[in-house]
Amino acid sequence: MLCGGMMSGDIIEIAGASGTGKTQLLFFIAASVACGSEATVLYVDSKNAFSPRRIVEMYNEGDTFANVRSSGTSHEQILERIRVVDCCTYEDMFKLLDELREKLDTKPDWFWDDLRLIVIDSLGGIFAPINGQSDGQGNFIISEITRSLVSLSANHHLPFLVTNYAVSNKPYGGGNTRGTSHHPRFLSNDQMRRHKPSLGQSWRFLPTIQLFLSMYKEEEESLLVGGGSWAAAVEDADENDEDDGTNKAATGLISSALRSGESASVVVEPMVYTTLKGRTYRLARRKLEVLGSHRTPIGHSCDVHIGGPDVY
């Protein structure tokens, strides 16, 4: 997908709606990088979603990390290589960027000497309160922070991996679809997508690679609102799912619907995977698509299975 993986100077965006598994994918990537030879990861958390327990589960149970475990590396050592920083507002981000410049220049300890990746989860969440402000101040702030990210990435040869939330794509579900401007025959792939990344066109061309993580149509249909308690269950599950990428939400919704006499149009059978240790996990299938790239074919996509200790 990345034509050589994450390279120094890359800014890679993973966008997607809530519950598609963005954060789980970041956990897996952070753990994978931390398993490298003395490599460290700075994890910038804007939504209090970082879970050491989940990192430990992935490392201790995942087949991907079997060789690293056999070498004697413990999960405590992996967690020590992932340093978490809270950053909830754009003011926090400005302060963090100043600190990053200083520490990347001075290398005060071993962590900064071995830093190989900076993760921001979620950049879209940090920008959300100011995105689209009518006075243009929000766009100016976003532009300044983005320029700093690009500068840090290029000057220190560090890849940034950031997440962005998705918003409803109006041409898909709204407007007059009878006219040529909104008829499916005349819509591009971007316009036909149910959701699109937030932050708009001004941000779109800044990431080196822009990826979009989404559910398949069949799973989305299994979450269709049937009315009444079904609709409430959808909203509650989305709020409580913590973007864990599994289809626990779908299972709960289906059970709720059956109890209330409602029904889903489609029930998605989850993929089941058994690890080398003999534990069985239920996985959710997602589509990972390239929306924009300086080196990867746009439109290229693959399946990603999320929910167990590995990402397949």
KOLVEXPA-232723 format. One line per 4 residues: number of its first residue (from 1); their letters; for each residue x, y, z of C-alpha. Coordinates in nm, 2 decimals, m for minus. Each point is the difference from the previous one (the first is absolute). Layout:
BEGIN
NUM = A = X:Y:Z ~ ... .
END
This chain:
BEGIN
1 = MLCG = 0.00:0.00:0.00 ~ 0.28:0.24:0.09 ~ 0.25:m0.10:m0.27 ~ 0.29:m0.05:0.23 .
5 = GMMS = m0.16:0.06:0.34 ~ 0.02:0.32:0.21 ~ 0.30:0.20:m0.12 ~ 0.18:0.28:0.17 .
9 = GDII = m0.18:0.33:m0.06 ~ m0.33:m0.16:m0.07 ~ m0.33:0.13:0.14 ~ m0.25:m0.28:m0.03 .
13 = EIAG = m0.37:0.06:0.08 ~ m0.25:m0.27:0.09 ~ m0.35:0.14:m0.02 ~ m0.33:m0.18:0.07 .
17 = ASGT = m0.32:0.01:0.19 ~ m0.03:m0.09:0.37 ~ 0.02:m0.38:0.06 ~ 0.20:m0.08:m0.31 .
21 = GKTQ = 0.31:m0.09:0.19 ~ 0.24:0.29:m0.05 ~ 0.13:0.00:0.36 ~ 0.04:m0.38:0.00 .
25 = LLFF = 0.20:0.02:m0.32 ~ 0.22:0.27:0.17 ~ 0.06:m0.22:0.30 ~ 0.11:m0.29:m0.22 .
29 = IAAS = 0.24:0.23:m0.20 ~ 0.14:0.16:0.32 ~ 0.07:m0.34:0.15 ~ 0.15:m0.13:m0.32 .
33 = VACG = 0.24:0.30:m0.02 ~ 0.09:m0.03:0.37 ~ 0.10:m0.36:m0.06 ~ 0.28:0.12:m0.23 .
37 = SEAT = 0.36:0.03:0.11 ~ m0.03:0.25:0.29 ~ m0.26:0.20:m0.20 ~ m0.23:0.24:0.19 .
41 = VLYV = m0.34:0.15:m0.08 ~ m0.15:0.33:0.12 ~ m0.38:m0.04:0.03 ~ m0.20:0.32:0.01 .
45 = DSKN = m0.34:m0.07:0.14 ~ m0.28:0.26:m0.04 ~ m0.30:m0.21:0.11 ~ 0.13:m0.20:0.30 .
49 = AFSP = m0.02:m0.32:m0.21 ~ 0.34:m0.14:0.05 ~ m0.02:m0.34:0.16 ~ 0.31:m0.17:0.15 .
53 = RRIV = m0.21:m0.31:0.07 ~ m0.08:m0.03:m0.37 ~ 0.37:0.04:m0.10 ~ 0.09:m0.27:0.25 .
57 = EMYN = m0.27:m0.23:m0.14 ~ 0.12:0.05:m0.36 ~ 0.36:m0.06:0.09 ~ m0.06:m0.31:0.23 .
61 = EGDT = m0.26:m0.17:m0.22 ~ 0.08:0.11:m0.36 ~ 0.17:m0.24:m0.24 ~ 0.18:0.31:m0.15 .
65 = FANV = 0.21:0.04:0.32 ~ 0.08:m0.37:0.06 ~ 0.36:0.04:m0.10 ~ 0.05:0.31:0.21 .
69 = RSSG = m0.15:m0.17:0.30 ~ 0.22:m0.30:m0.05 ~ 0.31:0.23:0.01 ~ m0.08:0.08:0.36 .
73 = TSHE = m0.15:0.35:m0.06 ~ m0.28:0.06:0.25 ~ m0.32:0.21:m0.04 ~ 0.14:0.24:0.27 .
77 = QILE = 0.29:0.07:m0.23 ~ m0.23:0.07:m0.30 ~ m0.22:0.23:0.21 ~ 0.31:0.19:0.12 .
81 = RIRV = 0.08:0.07:m0.37 ~ m0.34:0.16:m0.06 ~ m0.02:0.34:0.17 ~ m0.35:0.15:0.03 .
85 = VDCC = m0.07:0.37:0.00 ~ m0.35:0.16:0.05 ~ m0.09:0.27:m0.25 ~ m0.37:0.10:m0.01 .
89 = TYED = 0.00:0.35:m0.16 ~ 0.18:0.20:m0.26 ~ 0.17:0.20:0.27 ~ 0.14:m0.32:0.15 .
93 = MFKL = 0.12:m0.09:m0.35 ~ 0.19:0.32:m0.04 ~ 0.17:m0.06:0.33 ~ 0.08:m0.36:m0.09 .
97 = LDEL = 0.15:0.10:m0.33 ~ 0.23:0.24:0.18 ~ 0.11:m0.27:0.24 ~ 0.05:m0.24:m0.29 .
101 = REKL = 0.23:0.24:m0.18 ~ 0.21:0.04:0.32 ~ 0.02:m0.37:0.08 ~ 0.07:m0.11:m0.35 .
105 = DTKP = 0.28:0.25:m0.02 ~ 0.16:m0.07:0.34 ~ m0.09:m0.38:0.04 ~ m0.02:0.02:0.39 .
109 = DWFW = m0.03:m0.38:0.05 ~ 0.01:m0.34:m0.17 ~ m0.37:0.03:m0.11 ~ 0.06:0.29:m0.23 .
113 = DDLR = 0.32:m0.15:m0.14 ~ m0.20:m0.31:m0.11 ~ m0.33:0.17:m0.10 ~ m0.12:m0.15:m0.33 .
117 = LIVI = m0.37:0.10:m0.01 ~ m0.24:0.27:0.12 ~ m0.37:m0.09:0.02 ~ m0.28:0.25:0.05 .
121 = DSLG = m0.34:m0.14:0.08 ~ m0.19:0.20:m0.10 ~ 0.11:0.31:m0.19 ~ m0.36:0.04:m0.13 .
125 = GIFA = m0.12:0.01:0.36 ~ 0.24:0.27:0.10 ~ m0.10:0.21:m0.30 ~ m0.38:m0.06:0.03 .
129 = PING = m0.09:0.30:0.21 ~ 0.17:0.25:m0.24 ~ m0.05:m0.18:m0.33 ~ m0.21:0.21:m0.24 .
133 = QSDG = m0.02:0.32:0.21 ~ m0.15:0.27:m0.21 ~ 0.26:0.26:0.09 ~ 0.28:m0.22:m0.15 .
137 = QGNF = 0.19:m0.01:0.33 ~ m0.05:m0.38:0.03 ~ 0.15:m0.06:m0.35 ~ 0.30:0.22:0.09 .
141 = IISE = 0.06:m0.20:0.33 ~ m0.03:m0.33:m0.19 ~ 0.23:0.12:m0.26 ~ 0.26:0.11:0.26 .
145 = ITRS = m0.01:m0.33:0.18 ~ 0.02:m0.20:m0.32 ~ 0.30:0.20:m0.12 ~ 0.17:m0.08:0.33 .
149 = LVSL = m0.07:m0.37:m0.04 ~ 0.14:0.00:m0.35 ~ 0.31:0.19:0.11 ~ 0.07:m0.24:0.29 .
153 = SANH = m0.06:m0.30:m0.21 ~ 0.24:0.11:m0.27 ~ 0.27:0.15:0.22 ~ 0.02:m0.30:0.24 .
157 = HLPF = m0.08:m0.27:m0.25 ~ m0.29:m0.12:0.20 ~ m0.33:m0.14:m0.12 ~ m0.32:0.13:0.15 .
161 = LVTN = m0.31:m0.23:0.01 ~ m0.32:0.20:0.07 ~ m0.37:m0.09:0.02 ~ m0.29:0.21:m0.12 .
165 = YAVS = m0.37:m0.05:0.05 ~ m0.25:m0.03:m0.28 ~ m0.31:0.21:m0.07 ~ m0.30:m0.08:m0.21 .
169 = NKPY = 0.05:0.04:m0.37 ~ m0.30:0.21:m0.11 ~ 0.01:m0.08:m0.37 ~ m0.05:m0.37:0.09 .
173 = GGGN = m0.31:0.02:0.22 ~ m0.13:0.35:m0.05 ~ m0.11:0.24:m0.26 ~ m0.20:m0.05:m0.32 .
177 = TRGT = 0.13:m0.32:m0.15 ~ m0.21:0.04:m0.31 ~ 0.21:0.28:m0.14 ~ 0.32:m0.08:m0.18 .
181 = SHHP = 0.22:0.16:0.27 ~ m0.12:m0.25:0.26 ~ m0.10:m0.30:m0.20 ~ 0.22:m0.31:0.07 .
185 = RFLS = 0.10:m0.03:m0.36 ~ 0.17:0.34:0.02 ~ 0.16:m0.03:0.35 ~ 0.37:m0.07:0.05 .
189 = NDQM = 0.12:m0.28:0.24 ~ 0.06:0.27:0.27 ~ m0.36:0.13:m0.04 ~ m0.15:m0.34:0.01 .
193 = RRHK = 0.16:m0.08:0.34 ~ m0.24:0.01:0.30 ~ 0.26:0.18:0.21 ~ 0.30:0.22:m0.08 .
197 = PSLG = 0.29:0.13:0.21 ~ m0.05:0.32:0.19 ~ 0.23:0.31:m0.03 ~ m0.09:0.06:m0.36 .
201 = QSWR = 0.19:0.05:m0.32 ~ 0.27:0.23:0.14 ~ 0.13:m0.29:0.22 ~ m0.05:m0.27:m0.25 .
205 = FLPT = 0.31:0.06:m0.20 ~ 0.24:0.03:0.29 ~ 0.03:m0.36:0.12 ~ 0.25:m0.22:m0.19 .
209 = IQLF = m0.26:m0.27:0.00 ~ m0.37:0.03:0.09 ~ m0.17:m0.32:0.09 ~ m0.37:m0.06:0.07 .
213 = LSMY = m0.13:m0.28:0.22 ~ m0.36:m0.10:m0.04 ~ m0.26:m0.27:0.06 ~ m0.12:m0.21:m0.29 .
217 = KEEE = m0.36:0.06:m0.11 ~ m0.13:m0.32:0.15 ~ 0.12:0.09:0.34 ~ m0.14:0.35:m0.03 .
221 = ESLL = m0.33:m0.15:m0.09 ~ 0.01:m0.22:0.31 ~ 0.00:0.33:0.19 ~ m0.29:0.16:m0.18 .
225 = VGGG = m0.25:0.17:0.23 ~ m0.32:m0.19:0.03 ~ m0.16:0.26:0.23 ~ m0.07:0.02:0.37 .
229 = SWAA = 0.24:m0.17:0.23 ~ 0.21:m0.11:m0.31 ~ 0.09:0.36:m0.07 ~ 0.09:0.06:0.36 .
233 = AVED = 0.21:m0.31:0.01 ~ 0.20:0.12:m0.31 ~ 0.07:0.33:0.17 ~ 0.10:m0.16:0.34 .
237 = ADEN = 0.22:m0.26:m0.16 ~ 0.18:0.26:m0.21 ~ 0.07:0.22:0.31 ~ 0.12:m0.29:0.21 .
241 = DEDD = 0.19:m0.20:m0.26 ~ 0.32:0.20:0.05 ~ 0.09:m0.05:m0.37 ~ 0.13:m0.35:0.08 .
245 = GTNK = m0.05:m0.13:m0.35 ~ m0.20:m0.31:0.10 ~ m0.36:m0.07:m0.08 ~ m0.10:m0.02:0.36 .
249 = AATG = m0.23:0.29:m0.08 ~ m0.17:m0.18:m0.28 ~ m0.05:m0.31:0.22 ~ m0.15:0.21:0.27 .
253 = LISS = m0.23:0.18:m0.24 ~ m0.12:m0.32:m0.15 ~ m0.07:m0.15:0.34 ~ m0.19:0.32:0.10 .
257 = ALRS = m0.20:m0.01:m0.32 ~ m0.10:m0.37:0.06 ~ m0.11:0.08:0.35 ~ m0.22:0.29:m0.11 .
261 = GESA = m0.15:m0.19:m0.30 ~ 0.19:0.20:m0.26 ~ 0.24:m0.14:m0.26 ~ 0.31:0.09:m0.19 .
265 = SVVV = 0.00:m0.02:m0.38 ~ 0.34:m0.18:0.00 ~ 0.18:m0.19:0.28 ~ 0.37:m0.01:m0.06 .
269 = EPMV = 0.17:m0.33:0.10 ~ 0.34:0.10:0.16 ~ 0.32:m0.15:m0.11 ~ 0.15:m0.23:0.27 .
273 = YTTL = 0.37:m0.04:0.04 ~ 0.20:m0.23:0.24 ~ 0.35:0.11:0.10 ~ 0.30:m0.22:0.04 .
277 = KGRT = m0.07:0.00:0.37 ~ m0.35:m0.15:m0.06 ~ m0.21:0.31:0.08 ~ m0.29:0.08:m0.23 .
281 = YRLA = m0.09:0.35:m0.10 ~ m0.29:0.14:m0.20 ~ 0.12:0.25:m0.26 ~ m0.16:0.28:m0.18 .
285 = RRKL = 0.07:0.06:m0.37 ~ 0.09:0.35:m0.11 ~ 0.09:0.16:m0.33 ~ 0.32:0.20:m0.01 .
289 = EVLG = 0.02:0.22:m0.30 ~ 0.25:0.25:m0.14 ~ m0.17:0.34:m0.05 ~ 0.31:0.20:m0.07 .
293 = SHRT = 0.37:m0.07:m0.04 ~ 0.33:0.12:m0.13 ~ 0.12:m0.35:m0.08 ~ m0.29:m0.25:0.03 .
297 = PIGH = m0.27:m0.05:m0.26 ~ m0.31:0.19:0.10 ~ m0.30:m0.24:0.04 ~ 0.22:m0.29:0.10 .
301 = SCDV = m0.17:m0.19:0.29 ~ 0.03:m0.31:0.21 ~ m0.20:m0.18:0.27 ~ 0.11:0.05:0.36 .
305 = HIGG = m0.13:m0.24:0.28 ~ 0.00:0.17:0.34 ~ m0.11:m0.12:0.34 ~ 0.26:m0.26:0.11 .
309 = PDVY = 0.36:0.05:0.12 ~ 0.12:0.02:m0.36 ~ m0.11:0.21:m0.30 ~ m0.04:m0.21:m0.32 .
END
